Amino acid sequence: MEVELVRWPAEEARLAELRQAGSARLVMVETGSTPPLSTDALEDWVRLPVDDEDLRHRMLVLTERVRASGDDLPDLDENGLLRFHGAWVSLPPVEHRLMAALIERFRAVVSREMLARAGWPDNVPDRNVLDVHIVRLRRRLTPVGLVIRTVRSRGYLLEDAGVG
């Protein structure tokens, strides 16, 4: 994963998009501006003007964080077997497709529409059908240490149960 450089506050909207996408980003804060508040390990900031060596170092640190966090990704094989932190669970086909979409954007919000298209590629079901499958999936994930959180009016977020 590449580290994205973002000017603050000029590129505030772009920063929001990168956060939602789960991209690593280095925020370059304009003189006189307050840095954005973030507790995300994939985000850091420097004050402008910044020395080239300092900039390279901050980008290297973020790259290492991304590499390290990649070791914690859930693994889902083609047979629906989900592995995470040494535990595993078998998923039926619809839940397998939903989980694949959630893992693809691990620790980032996935919209209800995107999940519905992933779970039912031929025809999108009504709202209640997706809700039922999310409830079932949440129960299946408990033993492997994963949790699906609802992000009101946005969608769902898959993360390590120990994070929240």
Residue pairs with C-beta under 8 A, 6 or more apart in sequence:
1 23
1 24
1 63
1 66
1 70
2 23
2 24
3 24
3 25
3 26
3 59
3 62
3 63
3 66
4 18
4 23
4 24
4 25
4 26
5 25
5 26
5 28
6 14
6 15
6 18
6 25
6 26
6 27
6 28
7 27
7 28
7 30
8 15
8 27
8 28
8 29
8 30
8 33
8 35
8 36
8 45
9 30
9 33
9 36
10 30
12 36
15 25
15 27
15 36
18 25
19 25
19 38
19 40
19 43
20 108
20 109
21 105
21 108
22 42
22 105
22 106
22 107
22 108
23 42
24 42
24 43
24 62
24 63
24 65
24 66
25 42
25 43
25 62
26 43
26 44
26 45
26 46
26 55
26 58
26 59
26 62
27 35
27 36
27 43
27 44
27 45
27 46
28 45
28 46
28 48
28 50
29 35
29 45
29 46
29 47
29 48
30 48
31 47
31 48
31 49
35 45
35 47
36 45
41 65
41 69
42 62
42 65
42 66
42 69
43 62
44 58
44 61
44 62
46 54
46 55
46 58
72 85
72 160
73 103
73 106
74 82
74 83
74 84
74 99
74 103
74 106
74 144
74 146
74 158
75 82
75 83
75 84
76 82
76 83
76 91
76 96
76 99
76 100
76 103
77 83
79 90
80 90
80 91
80 92
80 93
80 95
80 96
81 88
81 89
81 90
81 91
82 88
82 89
82 90
82 91
82 99
82 141
82 144
83 144
84 144
84 145
84 146
84 160
85 144
85 145
85 160
87 143
87 144
87 145
88 144
89 140
89 141
89 143
89 144
91 99
91 137
91 140
94 119
94 120
94 133
95 119
95 133
95 136
95 137
95 140
97 118
97 119
97 121
98 115
98 118
98 119
98 133
98 134
98 137
99 137
99 158
100 118
101 110
101 114
101 115
101 118
101 119
102 110
102 115
102 148
102 156
102 158
103 158
104 110
105 158
106 158
106 159
107 157
107 158
107 159
108 157
109 151
109 154
109 155
109 156
109 157
110 155
110 156
110 157
110 158
111 154
111 155
112 127
112 130
112 155
112 156
113 124
114 155
115 130
115 134
115 155
115 156
116 124
116 125
116 130
117 124
119 125
119 130
119 133
120 129
134 148
134 156
137 148
138 147
138 148
141 147
141 148
141 161
142 161
145 160
145 161
145 162
146 158
146 159
146 160
146 161
147 158
147 159
147 160
147 161
147 164
148 156
148 157
148 158
149 156
149 157
149 158
149 159
149 164
150 156
151 157
